Amino acid sequence: MEYKVEMKEAPGRGKVEVLGPTFEGGLPEDKNLGDWERKLENREERVKYLKNALRYWYSPEGFGSEKRKNPA
């Protein structure tokens, strides 16, 4: 893939090379791509998926920057 490079004026630096768009246009071929509900067959699998996916927001111990020594 060839990238478009443009020359633009930057404050205090003169002319600089700026990389243009790097994405390929288009739409996904599969209509069900990303439709997680259809991939899971029963209610138990859906609940398990949601509990795992949302554990960052709703878990009592917290993760990453949300971790606190003393709960609020």
PDB file of N, CA, C, O and CB in Angstrom:
ATOM      1  N   MET A   1       0.844  -1.181   0.000  1.00  0.00           N
ATOM      2  CA  MET A   1       0.000   0.000   0.000  1.00  0.00           C
ATOM      3  C   MET A   1       0.885   1.239   0.000  1.00  0.00           C
ATOM      4  O   MET A   1       1.810   1.362   0.803  1.00  0.00           O
ATOM      5  CB  MET A   1      -0.958   0.001   1.219  1.00  0.00           C
ATOM      6  N   GLU A   2       0.589   2.133  -0.899  1.00  0.00           N
ATOM      7  CA  GLU A   2       1.344   3.384  -0.945  1.00  0.00           C
ATOM      8  C   GLU A   2       0.641   4.433  -0.095  1.00  0.00           C
ATOM      9  O   GLU A   2      -0.581   4.572  -0.138  1.00  0.00           O
ATOM     10  CB  GLU A   2       1.504   3.882  -2.405  1.00  0.00           C
ATOM     11  N   TYR A   3       1.424   5.156   0.666  1.00  0.00           N
ATOM     12  CA  TYR A   3       0.874   6.203   1.523  1.00  0.00           C
ATOM     13  C   TYR A   3       1.024   7.549   0.850  1.00  0.00           C
ATOM     14  O   TYR A   3       2.027   7.820   0.190  1.00  0.00           O
ATOM     15  CB  TYR A   3       1.564   6.210   2.897  1.00  0.00           C
ATOM     16  N   LYS A   4       0.021   8.387   1.022  1.00  0.00           N
ATOM     17  CA  LYS A   4       0.105   9.750   0.518  1.00  0.00           C
ATOM     18  C   LYS A   4       0.842  10.597   1.539  1.00  0.00           C
ATOM     19  O   LYS A   4       0.512  10.574   2.725  1.00  0.00           O
ATOM     20  CB  LYS A   4      -1.306  10.332   0.224  1.00  0.00           C
ATOM     21  N   VAL A   5       1.824  11.333   1.090  1.00  0.00           N
ATOM     22  CA  VAL A   5       2.582  12.210   1.969  1.00  0.00           C
ATOM     23  C   VAL A   5       2.376  13.634   1.463  1.00  0.00           C
ATOM     24  O   VAL A   5       2.597  13.926   0.288  1.00  0.00           O
ATOM     25  CB  VAL A   5       4.110  11.821   2.008  1.00  0.00           C
ATOM     26  N   GLU A   6       1.953  14.511   2.362  1.00  0.00           N
ATOM     27  CA  GLU A   6       1.700  15.904   2.011  1.00  0.00           C
ATOM     28  C   GLU A   6       2.715  16.788   2.714  1.00  0.00           C
ATOM     29  O   GLU A   6       3.159  16.479   3.820  1.00  0.00           O
ATOM     30  CB  GLU A   6       0.256  16.322   2.385  1.00  0.00           C
ATOM     31  N   MET A   7       3.074  17.869   2.079  1.00  0.00           N
ATOM     32  CA  MET A   7       3.953  18.857   2.696  1.00  0.00           C
ATOM     33  C   MET A   7       3.075  19.963   3.274  1.00  0.00           C
ATOM     34  O   MET A   7       2.289  20.583   2.559  1.00  0.00           O
ATOM     35  CB  MET A   7       4.992  19.433   1.662  1.00  0.00           C
ATOM     36  N   LYS A   8       3.219  20.201   4.575  1.00  0.00           N
ATOM     37  CA  LYS A   8       2.436  21.251   5.232  1.00  0.00           C
ATOM     38  C   LYS A   8       3.357  22.137   6.053  1.00  0.00           C
ATOM     39  O   LYS A   8       4.471  21.758   6.414  1.00  0.00           O
ATOM     40  CB  LYS A   8       1.330  20.641   6.130  1.00  0.00           C
ATOM     41  N   GLU A   9       2.857  23.315   6.329  1.00  0.00           N
ATOM     42  CA  GLU A   9       3.605  24.298   7.123  1.00  0.00           C
ATOM     43  C   GLU A   9       3.324  24.066   8.606  1.00  0.00           C
ATOM     44  O   GLU A   9       2.169  24.056   9.031  1.00  0.00           O
ATOM     45  CB  GLU A   9       3.225  25.759   6.712  1.00  0.00           C
ATOM     46  N   ALA A  10       4.375  23.880   9.381  1.00  0.00           N
ATOM     47  CA  ALA A  10       4.238  23.691  10.822  1.00  0.00           C
ATOM     48  C   ALA A  10       4.765  24.930  11.539  1.00  0.00           C
ATOM     49  O   ALA A  10       5.794  25.472  11.136  1.00  0.00           O
ATOM     50  CB  ALA A  10       4.994  22.413  11.293  1.00  0.00           C
ATOM     51  N   PRO A  11       4.091  25.393  12.591  1.00  0.00           N
ATOM     52  CA  PRO A  11       4.552  26.587  13.292  1.00  0.00           C
ATOM     53  C   PRO A  11       5.943  26.375  13.908  1.00  0.00           C
ATOM     54  O   PRO A  11       6.147  25.443  14.686  1.00  0.00           O
ATOM     55  CB  PRO A  11       3.547  26.976  14.383  1.00  0.00           C
ATOM     56  N   GLY A  12       6.860  27.215  13.565  1.00  0.00           N
ATOM     57  CA  GLY A  12       8.200  27.177  14.131  1.00  0.00           C
ATOM     58  C   GLY A  12       9.090  26.082  13.558  1.00  0.00           C
ATOM     59  O   GLY A  12      10.222  25.921  14.015  1.00  0.00           O
ATOM     60  N   ARG A  13       8.620  25.330  12.584  1.00  0.00           N
ATOM     61  CA  ARG A  13       9.430  24.243  12.033  1.00  0.00           C
ATOM     62  C   ARG A  13       9.556  24.304  10.521  1.00  0.00           C
ATOM     63  O   ARG A  13      10.324  23.537   9.940  1.00  0.00           O
ATOM     64  CB  ARG A  13       8.844  22.919  12.429  1.00  0.00           C
ATOM     65  N   GLY A  14       8.832  25.182   9.879  1.00  0.00           N
ATOM     66  CA  GLY A  14       8.880  25.243   8.421  1.00  0.00           C
ATOM     67  C   GLY A  14       7.998  24.165   7.815  1.00  0.00           C
ATOM     68  O   GLY A  14       6.967  23.798   8.379  1.00  0.00           O
ATOM     69  N   LYS A  15       8.416  23.665   6.662  1.00  0.00           N
ATOM     70  CA  LYS A  15       7.627  22.640   5.984  1.00  0.00           C
ATOM     71  C   LYS A  15       7.982  21.265   6.528  1.00  0.00           C
ATOM     72  O   LYS A  15       9.152  20.940   6.728  1.00  0.00           O
ATOM     73  CB  LYS A  15       7.855  22.692   4.460  1.00  0.00           C
ATOM     74  N   VAL A  16       6.935  20.455   6.765  1.00  0.00           N
ATOM     75  CA  VAL A  16       7.123  19.092   7.259  1.00  0.00           C
ATOM     76  C   VAL A  16       6.278  18.138   6.418  1.00  0.00           C
ATOM     77  O   VAL A  16       5.291  18.541   5.803  1.00  0.00           O
ATOM     78  CB  VAL A  16       6.745  18.985   8.770  1.00  0.00           C
ATOM     79  N   GLU A  17       6.678  16.874   6.402  1.00  0.00           N
ATOM     80  CA  GLU A  17       5.909  15.856   5.715  1.00  0.00           C
ATOM     81  C   GLU A  17       4.832  15.327   6.664  1.00  0.00           C
ATOM     82  O   GLU A  17       5.115  15.004   7.818  1.00  0.00           O
ATOM     83  CB  GLU A  17       6.830  14.707   5.212  1.00  0.00           C
ATOM     84  N   VAL A  18       3.589  15.241   6.164  1.00  0.00           N
ATOM     85  CA  VAL A  18       2.465  14.743   6.954  1.00  0.00           C
ATOM     86  C   VAL A  18       1.884  13.549   6.221  1.00  0.00           C
ATOM     87  O   VAL A  18       1.618  13.613   5.021  1.00  0.00           O
ATOM     88  CB  VAL A  18       1.378  15.854   7.185  1.00  0.00           C
ATOM     89  N   LEU A  19       1.690  12.464   6.946  1.00  0.00           N
ATOM     90  CA  LEU A  19       1.131  11.255   6.367  1.00  0.00           C
ATOM     91  C   LEU A  19      -0.360  11.433   6.147  1.00  0.00           C
ATOM     92  O   LEU A  19      -1.073  11.865   7.052  1.00  0.00           O
ATOM     93  CB  LEU A  19       1.405  10.039   7.266  1.00  0.00           C
ATOM     94  N   GLY A  20      -0.835  11.106   4.960  1.00  0.00           N
ATOM     95  CA  GLY A  20      -2.249  11.229   4.611  1.00  0.00           C
ATOM     96  C   GLY A  20      -3.046  10.037   5.124  1.00  0.00           C
ATOM     97  O   GLY A  20      -2.577   9.306   5.996  1.00  0.00           O
ATOM     98  N   PRO A  21      -4.252   9.836   4.586  1.00  0.00           N
ATOM     99  CA  PRO A  21      -5.095   8.724   5.028  1.00  0.00           C
ATOM    100  C   PRO A  21      -4.417   7.374   4.784  1.00  0.00           C
ATOM    101  O   PRO A  21      -3.799   7.164   3.741  1.00  0.00           O
ATOM    102  CB  PRO A  21      -6.446   8.768   4.309  1.00  0.00           C
ATOM    103  N   THR A  22      -4.538   6.453   5.763  1.00  0.00           N
ATOM    104  CA  THR A  22      -3.893   5.148   5.649  1.00  0.00           C
ATOM    105  C   THR A  22      -4.901   4.002   5.699  1.00  0.00           C
ATOM    106  O   THR A  22      -4.496   2.843   5.789  1.00  0.00           O
ATOM    107  CB  THR A  22      -2.867   4.979   6.754  1.00  0.00           C
ATOM    108  N   PHE A  23      -6.186   4.288   5.645  1.00  0.00           N
ATOM    109  CA  PHE A  23      -7.187   3.233   5.731  1.00  0.00           C
ATOM    110  C   PHE A  23      -7.658   2.844   4.336  1.00  0.00           C
ATOM    111  O   PHE A  23      -7.520   3.602   3.376  1.00  0.00           O
ATOM    112  CB  PHE A  23      -8.377   3.680   6.598  1.00  0.00           C
ATOM    113  N   GLU A  24      -8.215   1.645   4.254  1.00  0.00           N
ATOM    114  CA  GLU A  24      -8.816   1.193   3.010  1.00  0.00           C
ATOM    115  C   GLU A  24     -10.322   1.312   3.148  1.00  0.00           C
ATOM    116  O   GLU A  24     -10.903   0.775   4.091  1.00  0.00           O
ATOM    117  CB  GLU A  24      -8.393  -0.269   2.669  1.00  0.00           C
ATOM    118  N   GLY A  25     -10.945   1.989   2.243  1.00  0.00           N
ATOM    119  CA  GLY A  25     -12.387   2.191   2.306  1.00  0.00           C
ATOM    120  C   GLY A  25     -13.155   0.910   2.053  1.00  0.00           C
ATOM    121  O   GLY A  25     -12.610  -0.055   1.515  1.00  0.00           O
ATOM    122  N   GLY A  26     -14.423   0.900   2.441  1.00  0.00           N
ATOM    123  CA  GLY A  26     -15.270  -0.259   2.193  1.00  0.00           C
ATOM    124  C   GLY A  26     -16.091  -0.626   3.402  1.00  0.00           C
ATOM    125  O   GLY A  26     -15.971  -0.018   4.465  1.00  0.00           O
ATOM    126  N   LEU A  27     -16.923  -1.626   3.227  1.00  0.00           N
ATOM    127  CA  LEU A  27     -17.792  -2.122   4.290  1.00  0.00           C
ATOM    128  C   LEU A  27     -17.467  -3.591   4.550  1.00  0.00           C
ATOM    129  O   LEU A  27     -16.951  -4.266   3.659  1.00  0.00           O
ATOM    130  CB  LEU A  27     -19.296  -1.942   3.916  1.00  0.00           C
ATOM    131  N   PRO A  28     -17.755  -4.104   5.750  1.00  0.00           N
ATOM    132  CA  PRO A  28     -17.506  -5.517   6.020  1.00  0.00           C
ATOM    133  C   PRO A  28     -18.365  -6.395   5.112  1.00  0.00           C
ATOM    134  O   PRO A  28     -19.499  -6.043   4.787  1.00  0.00           O
ATOM    135  CB  PRO A  28     -17.786  -5.841   7.500  1.00  0.00           C
ATOM    136  N   GLU A  29     -17.820  -7.530   4.709  1.00  0.00           N
ATOM    137  CA  GLU A  29     -18.550  -8.426   3.822  1.00  0.00           C
ATOM    138  C   GLU A  29     -19.609  -9.228   4.568  1.00  0.00           C
ATOM    139  O   GLU A  29     -20.678  -9.497   4.021  1.00  0.00           O
ATOM    140  CB  GLU A  29     -17.589  -9.365   3.126  1.00  0.00           C
ATOM    141  N   ASP A  30     -19.326  -9.610   5.801  1.00  0.00           N
ATOM    142  CA  ASP A  30     -20.256 -10.420   6.581  1.00  0.00           C
ATOM    143  C   ASP A  30     -21.202  -9.510   7.360  1.00  0.00           C
ATOM    144  O   ASP A  30     -20.750  -8.656   8.123  1.00  0.00           O
ATOM    145  CB  ASP A  30     -19.490 -11.364   7.544  1.00  0.00           C
ATOM    146  N   LYS A  31     -22.503  -9.683   7.174  1.00  0.00           N
ATOM    147  CA  LYS A  31     -23.482  -8.840   7.867  1.00  0.00           C
ATOM    148  C   LYS A  31     -23.515  -9.104   9.366  1.00  0.00           C
ATOM    149  O   LYS A  31     -23.801  -8.198  10.147  1.00  0.00           O
ATOM    150  CB  LYS A  31     -24.863  -9.060   7.284  1.00  0.00           C
ATOM    151  N   ASN A  32     -23.223 -10.340   9.776  1.00  0.00           N
ATOM    152  CA  ASN A  32     -23.300 -10.701  11.189  1.00  0.00           C
ATOM    153  C   ASN A  32     -21.980 -10.510  11.919  1.00  0.00           C
ATOM    154  O   ASN A  32     -21.839 -10.955  13.058  1.00  0.00           O
ATOM    155  CB  ASN A  32     -23.746 -12.128  11.329  1.00  0.00           C
ATOM    156  N   LEU A  33     -21.027  -9.866  11.296  1.00  0.00           N
ATOM    157  CA  LEU A  33     -19.729  -9.652  11.919  1.00  0.00           C
ATOM    158  C   LEU A  33     -19.897  -8.749  13.137  1.00  0.00           C
ATOM    159  O   LEU A  33     -20.425  -7.643  13.019  1.00  0.00           O
ATOM    160  CB  LEU A  33     -18.726  -9.036  10.909  1.00  0.00           C
ATOM    161  N   GLY A  34     -19.459  -9.201  14.287  1.00  0.00           N
ATOM    162  CA  GLY A  34     -19.587  -8.420  15.508  1.00  0.00           C
ATOM    163  C   GLY A  34     -20.902  -8.620  16.232  1.00  0.00           C
ATOM    164  O   GLY A  34     -21.132  -7.992  17.265  1.00  0.00           O
ATOM    165  N   ASP A  35     -21.769  -9.478  15.720  1.00  0.00           N
ATOM    166  CA  ASP A  35     -23.052  -9.728  16.368  1.00  0.00           C
ATOM    167  C   ASP A  35     -22.875 -10.869  17.358  1.00  0.00           C
ATOM    168  O   ASP A  35     -23.103 -12.031  17.021  1.00  0.00           O
ATOM    169  CB  ASP A  35     -24.162 -10.060  15.323  1.00  0.00           C
ATOM    170  N   TRP A  36     -22.471 -10.540  18.573  1.00  0.00           N
ATOM    171  CA  TRP A  36     -22.115 -11.543  19.565  1.00  0.00           C
ATOM    172  C   TRP A  36     -23.319 -12.337  20.058  1.00  0.00           C
ATOM    173  O   TRP A  36     -23.172 -13.486  20.474  1.00  0.00           O
ATOM    174  CB  TRP A  36     -21.432 -10.885  20.729  1.00  0.00           C
ATOM    175  N   GLU A  37     -24.504 -11.739  20.017  1.00  0.00           N
ATOM    176  CA  GLU A  37     -25.687 -12.437  20.538  1.00  0.00           C
ATOM    177  C   GLU A  37     -26.028 -13.679  19.724  1.00  0.00           C
ATOM    178  O   GLU A  37     -26.484 -14.676  20.284  1.00  0.00           O
ATOM    179  CB  GLU A  37     -26.883 -11.497  20.557  1.00  0.00           C
ATOM    180  N   ARG A  38     -25.817 -13.635  18.425  1.00  0.00           N
ATOM    181  CA  ARG A  38     -26.146 -14.789  17.582  1.00  0.00           C
ATOM    182  C   ARG A  38     -25.124 -15.905  17.721  1.00  0.00           C
ATOM    183  O   ARG A  38     -25.428 -17.066  17.447  1.00  0.00           O
ATOM    184  CB  ARG A  38     -26.243 -14.366  16.126  1.00  0.00           C
ATOM    185  N   LYS A  39     -23.917 -15.561  18.146  1.00  0.00           N
ATOM    186  CA  LYS A  39     -22.883 -16.581  18.306  1.00  0.00           C
ATOM    187  C   LYS A  39     -23.120 -17.431  19.550  1.00  0.00           C
ATOM    188  O   LYS A  39     -22.699 -18.586  19.608  1.00  0.00           O
ATOM    189  CB  LYS A  39     -21.507 -15.928  18.376  1.00  0.00           C
ATOM    190  N   LEU A  40     -23.797 -16.857  20.546  1.00  0.00           N
ATOM    191  CA  LEU A  40     -24.053 -17.563  21.800  1.00  0.00           C
ATOM    192  C   LEU A  40     -25.427 -18.221  21.724  1.00  0.00           C
ATOM    193  O   LEU A  40     -26.416 -17.581  21.367  1.00  0.00           O
ATOM    194  CB  LEU A  40     -23.967 -16.594  23.022  1.00  0.00           C
ATOM    195  N   GLU A  41     -25.471 -19.498  22.061  1.00  0.00           N
ATOM    196  CA  GLU A  41     -26.676 -20.279  21.808  1.00  0.00           C
ATOM    197  C   GLU A  41     -27.755 -20.141  22.874  1.00  0.00           C
ATOM    198  O   GLU A  41     -28.936 -20.047  22.541  1.00  0.00           O
ATOM    199  CB  GLU A  41     -26.313 -21.705  21.676  1.00  0.00           C
ATOM    200  N   ASN A  42     -27.372 -20.126  24.153  1.00  0.00           N
ATOM    201  CA  ASN A  42     -28.412 -20.093  25.179  1.00  0.00           C
ATOM    202  C   ASN A  42     -28.167 -18.962  26.174  1.00  0.00           C
ATOM    203  O   ASN A  42     -27.166 -18.249  26.107  1.00  0.00           O
ATOM    204  CB  ASN A  42     -28.478 -21.435  25.915  1.00  0.00           C
ATOM    205  N   ARG A  43     -29.107 -18.824  27.090  1.00  0.00           N
ATOM    206  CA  ARG A  43     -29.068 -17.719  28.053  1.00  0.00           C
ATOM    207  C   ARG A  43     -27.843 -17.787  28.958  1.00  0.00           C
ATOM    208  O   ARG A  43     -27.250 -16.753  29.264  1.00  0.00           O
ATOM    209  CB  ARG A  43     -30.329 -17.721  28.902  1.00  0.00           C
ATOM    210  N   GLU A  44     -27.455 -18.984  29.390  1.00  0.00           N
ATOM    211  CA  GLU A  44     -26.308 -19.124  30.292  1.00  0.00           C
ATOM    212  C   GLU A  44     -25.024 -18.621  29.640  1.00  0.00           C
ATOM    213  O   GLU A  44     -24.209 -17.965  30.288  1.00  0.00           O
ATOM    214  CB  GLU A  44     -26.141 -20.585  30.716  1.00  0.00           C
ATOM    215  N   GLU A  45     -24.845 -18.933  28.344  1.00  0.00           N
ATOM    216  CA  GLU A  45     -23.651 -18.472  27.632  1.00  0.00           C
ATOM    217  C   GLU A  45     -23.642 -16.946  27.513  1.00  0.00           C
ATOM    218  O   GLU A  45     -22.592 -16.317  27.642  1.00  0.00           O
ATOM    219  CB  GLU A  45     -23.579 -19.114  26.233  1.00  0.00           C
ATOM    220  N   ARG A  46     -24.812 -16.354  27.266  1.00  0.00           N
ATOM    221  CA  ARG A  46     -24.902 -14.891  27.158  1.00  0.00           C
ATOM    222  C   ARG A  46     -24.582 -14.221  28.486  1.00  0.00           C
ATOM    223  O   ARG A  46     -23.857 -13.227  28.518  1.00  0.00           O
ATOM    224  CB  ARG A  46     -26.300 -14.472  26.687  1.00  0.00           C
ATOM    225  N   VAL A  47     -25.111 -14.749  29.572  1.00  0.00           N
ATOM    226  CA  VAL A  47     -24.855 -14.183  30.899  1.00  0.00           C
ATOM    227  C   VAL A  47     -23.370 -14.303  31.238  1.00  0.00           C
ATOM    228  O   VAL A  47     -22.774 -13.362  31.761  1.00  0.00           O
ATOM    229  CB  VAL A  47     -25.718 -14.894  31.978  1.00  0.00           C
ATOM    230  N   LYS A  48     -22.778 -15.452  30.944  1.00  0.00           N
ATOM    231  CA  LYS A  48     -21.347 -15.657  31.194  1.00  0.00           C
ATOM    232  C   LYS A  48     -20.513 -14.647  30.394  1.00  0.00           C
ATOM    233  O   LYS A  48     -19.559 -14.071  30.916  1.00  0.00           O
ATOM    234  CB  LYS A  48     -20.933 -17.108  30.828  1.00  0.00           C
ATOM    235  N   TYR A  49     -20.879 -14.440  29.130  1.00  0.00           N
ATOM    236  CA  TYR A  49     -20.162 -13.483  28.286  1.00  0.00           C
ATOM    237  C   TYR A  49     -20.270 -12.065  28.858  1.00  0.00           C
ATOM    238  O   TYR A  49     -19.271 -11.351  28.945  1.00  0.00           O
ATOM    239  CB  TYR A  49     -20.714 -13.519  26.844  1.00  0.00           C
ATOM    240  N   LEU A  50     -21.466 -11.667  29.243  1.00  0.00           N
ATOM    241  CA  LEU A  50     -21.669 -10.316  29.769  1.00  0.00           C
ATOM    242  C   LEU A  50     -20.947 -10.102  31.096  1.00  0.00           C
ATOM    243  O   LEU A  50     -20.371  -9.038  31.323  1.00  0.00           O
ATOM    244  CB  LEU A  50     -23.153 -10.042  29.943  1.00  0.00           C
ATOM    245  N   LYS A  51     -20.974 -11.103  31.972  1.00  0.00           N
ATOM    246  CA  LYS A  51     -20.264 -10.968  33.248  1.00  0.00           C
ATOM    247  C   LYS A  51     -18.770 -10.813  33.016  1.00  0.00           C
ATOM    248  O   LYS A  51     -18.115 -10.023  33.695  1.00  0.00           O
ATOM    249  CB  LYS A  51     -20.534 -12.182  34.150  1.00  0.00           C
ATOM    250  N   ASN A  52     -18.235 -11.550  32.074  1.00  0.00           N
ATOM    251  CA  ASN A  52     -16.814 -11.461  31.772  1.00  0.00           C
ATOM    252  C   ASN A  52     -16.481 -10.125  31.096  1.00  0.00           C
ATOM    253  O   ASN A  52     -15.465  -9.506  31.411  1.00  0.00           O
ATOM    254  CB  ASN A  52     -16.388 -12.634  30.878  1.00  0.00           C
ATOM    255  N   ALA A  53     -17.328  -9.689  30.177  1.00  0.00           N
ATOM    256  CA  ALA A  53     -17.061  -8.462  29.434  1.00  0.00           C
ATOM    257  C   ALA A  53     -17.193  -7.216  30.309  1.00  0.00           C
ATOM    258  O   ALA A  53     -16.489  -6.230  30.090  1.00  0.00           O
ATOM    259  CB  ALA A  53     -18.003  -8.361  28.250  1.00  0.00           C
ATOM    260  N   LEU A  54     -18.077  -7.251  31.283  1.00  0.00           N
ATOM    261  CA  LEU A  54     -18.346  -6.070  32.102  1.00  0.00           C
ATOM    262  C   LEU A  54     -17.664  -6.106  33.469  1.00  0.00           C
ATOM    263  O   LEU A  54     -17.948  -5.268  34.324  1.00  0.00           O
ATOM    264  CB  LEU A  54     -19.825  -5.920  32.291  1.00  0.00           C
ATOM    265  N   ARG A  55     -16.773  -7.066  33.677  1.00  0.00           N
ATOM    266  CA  ARG A  55     -16.154  -7.191  35.005  1.00  0.00           C
ATOM    267  C   ARG A  55     -15.291  -5.984  35.352  1.00  0.00           C
ATOM    268  O   ARG A  55     -15.134  -5.665  36.531  1.00  0.00           O
ATOM    269  CB  ARG A  55     -15.309  -8.457  35.074  1.00  0.00           C
ATOM    270  N   TYR A  56     -14.732  -5.313  34.365  1.00  0.00           N
ATOM    271  CA  TYR A  56     -13.919  -4.133  34.642  1.00  0.00           C
ATOM    272  C   TYR A  56     -14.754  -3.055  35.330  1.00  0.00           C
ATOM    273  O   TYR A  56     -14.292  -2.410  36.271  1.00  0.00           O
ATOM    274  CB  TYR A  56     -13.305  -3.585  33.343  1.00  0.00           C
ATOM    275  N   TRP A  57     -15.971  -2.868  34.862  1.00  0.00           N
ATOM    276  CA  TRP A  57     -16.811  -1.789  35.385  1.00  0.00           C
ATOM    277  C   TRP A  57     -17.513  -2.164  36.678  1.00  0.00           C
ATOM    278  O   TRP A  57     -17.720  -1.304  37.533  1.00  0.00           O
ATOM    279  CB  TRP A  57     -17.836  -1.392  34.357  1.00  0.00           C
ATOM    280  N   TYR A  58     -17.887  -3.436  36.843  1.00  0.00           N
ATOM    281  CA  TYR A  58     -18.748  -3.790  37.954  1.00  0.00           C
ATOM    282  C   TYR A  58     -18.129  -4.715  38.985  1.00  0.00           C
ATOM    283  O   TYR A  58     -18.824  -5.134  39.911  1.00  0.00           O
ATOM    284  CB  TYR A  58     -19.958  -4.409  37.436  1.00  0.00           C
ATOM    285  N   SER A  59     -16.863  -5.050  38.865  1.00  0.00           N
ATOM    286  CA  SER A  59     -16.270  -5.953  39.851  1.00  0.00           C
ATOM    287  C   SER A  59     -15.935  -5.194  41.132  1.00  0.00           C
ATOM    288  O   SER A  59     -15.612  -4.007  41.079  1.00  0.00           O
ATOM    289  CB  SER A  59     -15.003  -6.627  39.279  1.00  0.00           C
ATOM    290  N   PRO A  60     -16.008  -5.855  42.267  1.00  0.00           N
ATOM    291  CA  PRO A  60     -15.731  -5.171  43.538  1.00  0.00           C
ATOM    292  C   PRO A  60     -14.254  -4.840  43.744  1.00  0.00           C
ATOM    293  O   PRO A  60     -13.939  -3.872  44.436  1.00  0.00           O
ATOM    294  CB  PRO A  60     -16.209  -6.024  44.684  1.00  0.00           C
ATOM    295  N   GLU A  61     -13.332  -5.626  43.154  1.00  0.00           N
ATOM    296  CA  GLU A  61     -11.916  -5.366  43.400  1.00  0.00           C
ATOM    297  C   GLU A  61     -11.335  -4.288  42.498  1.00  0.00           C
ATOM    298  O   GLU A  61     -10.350  -3.650  42.871  1.00  0.00           O
ATOM    299  CB  GLU A  61     -11.134  -6.629  43.225  1.00  0.00           C
ATOM    300  N   GLY A  62     -11.909  -4.066  41.331  1.00  0.00           N
ATOM    301  CA  GLY A  62     -11.415  -3.020  40.435  1.00  0.00           C
ATOM    302  C   GLY A  62     -10.163  -3.446  39.696  1.00  0.00           C
ATOM    303  O   GLY A  62      -9.468  -4.370  40.118  1.00  0.00           O
ATOM    304  N   PHE A  63      -9.880  -2.782  38.610  1.00  0.00           N
ATOM    305  CA  PHE A  63      -8.715  -3.086  37.787  1.00  0.00           C
ATOM    306  C   PHE A  63      -8.041  -1.794  37.364  1.00  0.00           C
ATOM    307  O   PHE A  63      -8.685  -0.751  37.250  1.00  0.00           O
ATOM    308  CB  PHE A  63      -9.113  -3.921  36.552  1.00  0.00           C
ATOM    309  N   GLY A  64      -6.745  -1.873  37.135  1.00  0.00           N
ATOM    310  CA  GLY A  64      -6.004  -0.756  36.554  1.00  0.00           C
ATOM    311  C   GLY A  64      -6.112   0.515  37.357  1.00  0.00           C
ATOM    312  O   GLY A  64      -5.894   0.514  38.569  1.00  0.00           O
ATOM    313  N   SER A  65      -6.447   1.598  36.687  1.00  0.00           N
ATOM    314  CA  SER A  65      -6.499   2.898  37.340  1.00  0.00           C
ATOM    315  C   SER A  65      -7.680   3.016  38.295  1.00  0.00           C
ATOM    316  O   SER A  65      -7.737   3.950  39.095  1.00  0.00           O
ATOM    317  CB  SER A  65      -6.569   3.994  36.303  1.00  0.00           C
ATOM    318  N   GLU A  66      -8.617   2.086  38.219  1.00  0.00           N
ATOM    319  CA  GLU A  66      -9.794   2.137  39.077  1.00  0.00           C
ATOM    320  C   GLU A  66      -9.540   1.501  40.444  1.00  0.00           C
ATOM    321  O   GLU A  66     -10.396   1.576  41.326  1.00  0.00           O
ATOM    322  CB  GLU A  66     -10.958   1.445  38.396  1.00  0.00           C
ATOM    323  N   LYS A  67      -8.385   0.881  40.629  1.00  0.00           N
ATOM    324  CA  LYS A  67      -8.102   0.155  41.855  1.00  0.00           C
ATOM    325  C   LYS A  67      -7.937   1.129  43.035  1.00  0.00           C
ATOM    326  O   LYS A  67      -7.241   2.139  42.925  1.00  0.00           O
ATOM    327  CB  LYS A  67      -6.835  -0.707  41.683  1.00  0.00           C
ATOM    328  N   ARG A  68      -8.581   0.812  44.151  1.00  0.00           N
ATOM    329  CA  ARG A  68      -8.485   1.639  45.357  1.00  0.00           C
ATOM    330  C   ARG A  68      -8.142   0.765  46.534  1.00  0.00           C
ATOM    331  O   ARG A  68      -8.593  -0.377  46.623  1.00  0.00           O
ATOM    332  CB  ARG A  68      -9.798   2.407  45.620  1.00  0.00           C
ATOM    333  N   LYS A  69      -7.340   1.300  47.441  1.00  0.00           N
ATOM    334  CA  LYS A  69      -7.022   0.553  48.647  1.00  0.00           C
ATOM    335  C   LYS A  69      -8.213   0.539  49.603  1.00  0.00           C
ATOM    336  O   LYS A  69      -8.516  -0.487  50.214  1.00  0.00           O
ATOM    337  CB  LYS A  69      -5.792   1.152  49.336  1.00  0.00           C
ATOM    338  N   ASN A  70      -8.876   1.671  49.726  1.00  0.00           N
ATOM    339  CA  ASN A  70     -10.041   1.789  50.597  1.00  0.00           C
ATOM    340  C   ASN A  70     -11.266   2.074  49.722  1.00  0.00           C
ATOM    341  O   ASN A  70     -11.323   3.110  49.060  1.00  0.00           O
ATOM    342  CB  ASN A  70      -9.835   2.917  51.673  1.00  0.00           C
ATOM    343  N   PRO A  71     -12.241   1.170  49.714  1.00  0.00           N
ATOM    344  CA  PRO A  71     -13.437   1.399  48.895  1.00  0.00           C
ATOM    345  C   PRO A  71     -14.167   2.665  49.311  1.00  0.00           C
ATOM    346  O   PRO A  71     -14.168   3.031  50.487  1.00  0.00           O
ATOM    347  CB  PRO A  71     -14.381   0.206  48.990  1.00  0.00           C
ATOM    348  N   ALA A  72     -14.773   3.317  48.368  1.00  0.00           N
ATOM    349  CA  ALA A  72     -15.492   4.564  48.641  1.00  0.00           C
ATOM    350  C   ALA A  72     -16.742   4.303  49.448  1.00  0.00           C
ATOM    351  O   ALA A  72     -17.474   5.239  49.772  1.00  0.00           O
ATOM    352  CB  ALA A  72     -15.853   5.274  47.343  1.00  0.00           C
TER     353      ALA A  72
END
